[in-house]
């Protein structure tokens, strides 16, 4: 998908807060072999390097646009590669992923597969948005099903593959994991108005729709703004963003 780093970073502070909550779940040990799946533009991966003394970190992302920005953060202990997070190779002491695995399908198969890439004693730590039932998502899915967008999109809809917290916990139990920690947290964002909500989802959830809309993109966004103003008329807008964080360790 054609990611736009500038659009994504319009809410950089709000988007980075869950990263530090996820980092707090990581057992800090020296000299780890670490991969950051969906590293994006690399600023947060650099924080991961700084928190893990003597560790070597590889940031992987599918977007050449994002990796173009990430290159500036490379160092002797941090390198970036273009790749598919669902086809991770090698073995790792820490598999870390902040707000990226929601773009990969079939988590019931993906999570155990990633877990198997851990070295004995290794840890997986992941954060995924679980905000797919928010009114903003309901509105863009509804609009995508209306003409002319329905025809232009060829009936395309993308539904989040994110599971429930108990499903993630059970997956790790079935893998034989230890120190299973799974929870959902609401991040209470306050945005200027409903247009800002549209700007937020334009940097994430709407990306695959924009990829297919072509010249109809501007009209699609305008329809969303009109509907969002009706649904969220207050200013400022309280935007409760739900996210799932989980971690588990592979026995030694």
Secondary structure as the mmCIF struct_conf table of DSSP 4:
data_model
#
loop_
_struct_conf.conf_type_id
_struct_conf.id
_struct_conf.beg_label_comp_id
_struct_conf.beg_label_asym_id
_struct_conf.beg_label_seq_id
_struct_conf.end_label_comp_id
_struct_conf.end_label_asym_id
_struct_conf.end_label_seq_id
HELX_RH_AL_P HELX_RH_AL_P1 UNK A 5 UNK A 8
HELX_RH_3T_P HELX_RH_3T_P1 UNK A 9 UNK A 11
HELX_RH_AL_P HELX_RH_AL_P2 UNK A 12 UNK A 23
TURN_TY1_P TURN_TY1_P1 UNK A 24 UNK A 25
BEND BEND1 UNK A 26 UNK A 26
BEND BEND2 UNK A 30 UNK A 31
STRN STRN1 UNK A 33 UNK A 37
TURN_TY1_P TURN_TY1_P2 UNK A 38 UNK A 38
TURN_TY1_P TURN_TY1_P3 UNK A 40 UNK A 41
BEND BEND3 UNK A 42 UNK A 42
HELX_RH_AL_P HELX_RH_AL_P3 UNK A 43 UNK A 51
BEND BEND4 UNK A 52 UNK A 52
TURN_TY1_P TURN_TY1_P4 UNK A 53 UNK A 54
STRN STRN2 UNK A 56 UNK A 61
BEND BEND5 UNK A 62 UNK A 62
HELX_RH_AL_P HELX_RH_AL_P4 UNK A 64 UNK A 70
HELX_RH_3T_P HELX_RH_3T_P2 UNK A 71 UNK A 73
STRN STRN3 UNK A 75 UNK A 75
TURN_TY1_P TURN_TY1_P5 UNK A 76 UNK A 77
STRN STRN4 UNK A 78 UNK A 82
HELX_RH_3T_P HELX_RH_3T_P3 UNK A 85 UNK A 87
BEND BEND6 UNK A 90 UNK A 90
STRN STRN5 UNK A 92 UNK A 98
BEND BEND7 UNK A 99 UNK A 99
HELX_RH_3T_P HELX_RH_3T_P4 UNK A 101 UNK A 103
BEND BEND8 UNK A 104 UNK A 105
HELX_RH_AL_P HELX_RH_AL_P5 UNK A 107 UNK A 115
TURN_TY1_P TURN_TY1_P6 UNK A 116 UNK A 117
STRN STRN6 UNK A 118 UNK A 129
TURN_TY1_P TURN_TY1_P7 UNK A 132 UNK A 133
BEND BEND9 UNK A 134 UNK A 134
HELX_RH_AL_P HELX_RH_AL_P6 UNK A 135 UNK A 144
TURN_TY1_P TURN_TY1_P8 UNK A 145 UNK A 145
BEND BEND10 UNK A 146 UNK A 146
TURN_TY1_P TURN_TY1_P9 UNK A 147 UNK A 148
HELX_RH_AL_P HELX_RH_AL_P7 UNK A 149 UNK A 153
TURN_TY1_P TURN_TY1_P10 UNK A 154 UNK A 155
HELX_RH_AL_P HELX_RH_AL_P8 UNK A 165 UNK A 175
TURN_TY1_P TURN_TY1_P11 UNK A 176 UNK A 176
STRN STRN7 UNK A 178 UNK A 191
BEND BEND11 UNK A 192 UNK A 193
HELX_RH_AL_P HELX_RH_AL_P9 UNK A 194 UNK A 202
TURN_TY1_P TURN_TY1_P12 UNK A 203 UNK A 206
HELX_RH_AL_P HELX_RH_AL_P10 UNK A 207 UNK A 213
HELX_RH_3T_P HELX_RH_3T_P5 UNK A 214 UNK A 216
HELX_RH_AL_P HELX_RH_AL_P11 UNK A 217 UNK A 231
BEND BEND12 UNK A 235 UNK A 236
STRN STRN8 UNK A 237 UNK A 249
#
